[in-house]
Amino acid sequence: MSQLDRRTFIKLLGAAGVVSTTGGLIFPNNTAAGDKARVVVVGGGFGGATCANYLRQYDSNLNVTLIEPNIQFVTCPFSNTVLAGIKSIKYITHNYDGLRKNYGVNIIHDMVISIDAIAKKLKLKSGETLIYDRLVVSPGISFNWSEIEGANEENSKMMPHAWKAGTQTIFLRKQLEAMKDGGKVIIASPRKPFRAPPAVYERASLIAYYLKKTKPSSKILLIDSSGDSEELAMFRTAWEKLYKGMIEWIDGSEQGEIVSADSKILSLTGRTIGTLKGDVVNLIPPQHAGKIARIAGLVDESGWCPVDPQNFVSTLQKDIHVIGDACIANPMQKTGHSANTQGKVCAAAIVTELGGGTMPDITYSTSIYSFLNPKHAFSSAGVYRLKNGKLKQVAGGLSAKKASRKTRLKEAIFASGWYKGITMDTFGKT
Ligand SMILES: Cc1cc2nc3c(=O)[nH]c(=O)nc-3n(C[C@H](O)[C@H](O)[C@H](O)COP(=O)(O)OP(=O)(O)OC[C@H]3O[C@@H](n4cnc5c(N)ncnc54)[C@H](O)[C@@H]3O)c2cc1C
């Protein structure tokens, strides 16, 4: 080794959480095996990034490695404001410097391609293998393209889902900008369970806000397969006031959901609703747990991961915790706030168990804000506790059905505060 001596080189590799090039087993951060407990976290979104940083906050002796393919994370929360031209993509883009610098989390930008739960090791796309004492899996969602004939990741550029934020958000925004006045936007949502159901109604609202300002003769057709809810009723009442005649809601539940798509002519066909053609089509496909959860045998027949909600340990694989959208944590909704809460609970459980203690009683909380325009927002919140090993809602609910403009404005202000707070809590101060 010419410039650097071997010890310094290994130290640098360790500090950056970089993997050796030997292709053999490596220990995150190069500590000797058995020296410190090694916790590996898969996925640097709301669940994984929170869990990694709280593991280190709760026990700075832990060796924590986060594996995430992307150098920056683009949040789905507030991505509908980007579609409406209210916020920029930069506003919703976060890096991992805060986790590295403030909390000493090792970050490896790579993709986990397999997990061996018996040998407690996982394989990365780069060819390296990592070993762990505890594994946390937070891979978010994958799309079940096979349920919609003619739809796939490749042609989703033509009919963007924008249900994972980033390039898809930009595609959809560009299509909305390019659409002529008088055009028709179709939004098609899948049946539950899926990521953040109220965000579909927020999306319809904010696209309507943009169209009303710039292309007022345009229409939105919302094919909604998520079923009836109190939230839907609130949105529909508000749409009558704010966007009268602009949003047509079509019930796609009860077998009405989309079964085929033609990305060349921008048409969607539902079982009971026939074929509909749009100028911009936002097809949000059915969802299940992220692919790696399926590869690792963490999902059941529902397509999601069963866990013990006390510590988010998989009920199917030993010493693996699953958090975030991928896990079944009913009645908590699949939201970033839920994933953040679950990340903290999971971190506390791991630190407690490794230290030989017992977990205290925990209160779980979540909330989701939805904008109807920049000065008008609703929210729903839930507080949960464990009863007989199951999560039970003990408080929470929706915004008041009737409220003054001032109250709705206050909620919009709270929504921005919520976003700043949760992203700082998840990704750390940069
Ligand atoms: C339009 C929209 C608006 C929303 N608004 C809100 C809101 O206002 N409030 C709210 O609370 N929630 C909101 N949500 C929901 C929120 O985005 C998700 O619930 C949240 O992102 C789930 O966190 P997660 O950690 O489970 O998954 P994610 O945040 O998606 O993170 C998963 C990460 O895992 C990585 N990954 C996947 N597979 C692998 C692998 N094999 N190896 C390594 N890494 C891997 C991915 O790259 C990704 O970074 C919204 C969602 C949408 C679509």
Ligand as a Chemical Component Dictionary entry (heavy atoms), coordinates in Angstrom:
data_LIG
# 
_chem_comp.id                   LIG 
_chem_comp.type                 NON-POLYMER 
_chem_comp.pdbx_formal_charge   0 
_chem_comp.three_letter_code    LIG 
# 
loop_
_chem_comp_atom.comp_id 
_chem_comp_atom.atom_id 
_chem_comp_atom.alt_atom_id 
_chem_comp_atom.type_symbol 
_chem_comp_atom.charge 
_chem_comp_atom.model_Cartn_x 
_chem_comp_atom.model_Cartn_y 
_chem_comp_atom.model_Cartn_z 
_chem_comp_atom.pdbx_ordinal 
LIG C1  C1  C 0 -48.200 11.153 -2.371 1  
LIG C2  C2  C 0 -47.881 10.698 -0.987 2  
LIG C3  C3  C 0 -47.998 11.586 0.073  3  
LIG C4  C4  C 0 -47.740 11.161 1.368  4  
LIG N1  N1  N 0 -47.884 12.045 2.389  5  
LIG C5  C5  C 0 -47.637 11.649 3.657  6  
LIG C6  C6  C 0 -47.789 12.569 4.728  7  
LIG O1  O1  O 0 -48.176 13.730 4.539  8  
LIG N2  N2  N 0 -47.518 12.131 5.979  9  
LIG C7  C7  C 0 -47.093 10.858 6.227  10 
LIG O2  O2  O 0 -46.850 10.539 7.394  11 
LIG N3  N3  N 0 -46.942 9.961  5.219  12 
LIG C8  C8  C 0 -47.197 10.322 3.957  13 
LIG N4  N4  N 0 -47.018 9.435  2.928  14 
LIG C9  C9  C 0 -46.610 8.028  3.232  15 
LIG C10 C10 C 0 -45.096 7.859  3.432  16 
LIG O3  O3  O 0 -44.393 8.325  2.321  17 
LIG C11 C11 C 0 -44.753 6.390  3.650  18 
LIG O4  O4  O 0 -45.686 5.820  4.535  19 
LIG C12 C12 C 0 -43.336 6.251  4.209  20 
LIG O5  O5  O 0 -42.416 6.678  3.239  21 
LIG C13 C13 C 0 -43.046 4.817  4.649  22 
LIG O6  O6  O 0 -41.749 4.715  5.172  23 
LIG P1  P1  P 0 -40.892 3.372  4.950  24 
LIG O7  O7  O 0 -39.625 3.533  5.694  25 
LIG O8  O8  O 0 -41.741 2.201  5.209  26 
LIG O9  O9  O 0 -40.617 3.351  3.381  27 
LIG P2  P2  P 0 -39.854 4.423  2.510  28 
LIG O10 O10 O 0 -39.890 5.746  3.143  29 
LIG O11 O11 O 0 -40.367 4.270  1.124  30 
LIG O12 O12 O 0 -38.348 3.928  2.541  31 
LIG C14 C14 C 0 -37.973 2.693  2.009  32 
LIG C15 C15 C 0 -36.496 2.773  1.615  33 
LIG O13 O13 O 0 -35.987 1.449  1.477  34 
LIG C16 C16 C 0 -35.079 1.427  0.395  35 
LIG N5  N5  N 0 -34.975 0.039  -0.058 36 
LIG C17 C17 C 0 -35.957 -0.727 -0.633 37 
LIG N6  N6  N 0 -35.478 -1.951 -0.909 38 
LIG C18 C18 C 0 -34.191 -1.965 -0.483 39 
LIG C19 C19 C 0 -33.165 -2.948 -0.522 40 
LIG N7  N7  N 0 -33.367 -4.155 -1.051 41 
LIG N8  N8  N 0 -31.937 -2.642 -0.013 42 
LIG C20 C20 C 0 -31.731 -1.407 0.522  43 
LIG N9  N9  N 0 -32.651 -0.424 0.573  44 
LIG C21 C21 C 0 -33.868 -0.711 0.063  45 
LIG C22 C22 C 0 -35.714 2.377  -0.623 46 
LIG O14 O14 O 0 -34.743 2.859  -1.537 47 
LIG C23 C23 C 0 -36.280 3.471  0.283  48 
LIG O15 O15 O 0 -35.386 4.539  0.436  49 
LIG C24 C24 C 0 -47.301 9.826  1.611  50 
LIG C25 C25 C 0 -47.185 8.938  0.547  51 
LIG C26 C26 C 0 -47.477 9.359  -0.736 52 
LIG C27 C27 C 0 -47.330 8.390  -1.864 53 
# 
loop_
_chem_comp_bond.comp_id 
_chem_comp_bond.atom_id_1 
_chem_comp_bond.atom_id_2 
_chem_comp_bond.value_order 
_chem_comp_bond.pdbx_ordinal 
LIG C1  C2  SING 1  
LIG C2  C3  SING 2  
LIG C2  C26 DOUB 3  
LIG C3  C4  DOUB 4  
LIG C4  N1  SING 5  
LIG C4  C24 SING 6  
LIG N1  C5  DOUB 7  
LIG C5  C6  SING 8  
LIG C5  C8  SING 9  
LIG C6  O1  DOUB 10 
LIG C6  N2  SING 11 
LIG N2  C7  SING 12 
LIG C7  O2  DOUB 13 
LIG C7  N3  SING 14 
LIG N3  C8  DOUB 15 
LIG C8  N4  SING 16 
LIG N4  C9  SING 17 
LIG N4  C24 SING 18 
LIG C9  C10 SING 19 
LIG C10 O3  SING 20 
LIG C10 C11 SING 21 
LIG C11 O4  SING 22 
LIG C11 C12 SING 23 
LIG C12 O5  SING 24 
LIG C12 C13 SING 25 
LIG C13 O6  SING 26 
LIG O6  P1  SING 27 
LIG P1  O7  DOUB 28 
LIG P1  O8  SING 29 
LIG P1  O9  SING 30 
LIG O9  P2  SING 31 
LIG P2  O10 DOUB 32 
LIG P2  O11 SING 33 
LIG P2  O12 SING 34 
LIG O12 C14 SING 35 
LIG C14 C15 SING 36 
LIG C15 O13 SING 37 
LIG C15 C23 SING 38 
LIG O13 C16 SING 39 
LIG C16 N5  SING 40 
LIG C16 C22 SING 41 
LIG N5  C17 SING 42 
LIG N5  C21 SING 43 
LIG C17 N6  DOUB 44 
LIG N6  C18 SING 45 
LIG C18 C19 SING 46 
LIG C18 C21 DOUB 47 
LIG C19 N7  SING 48 
LIG C19 N8  DOUB 49 
LIG N8  C20 SING 50 
LIG C20 N9  DOUB 51 
LIG N9  C21 SING 52 
LIG C22 O14 SING 53 
LIG C22 C23 SING 54 
LIG C23 O15 SING 55 
LIG C24 C25 DOUB 56 
LIG C25 C26 SING 57 
LIG C26 C27 SING 58 
# 
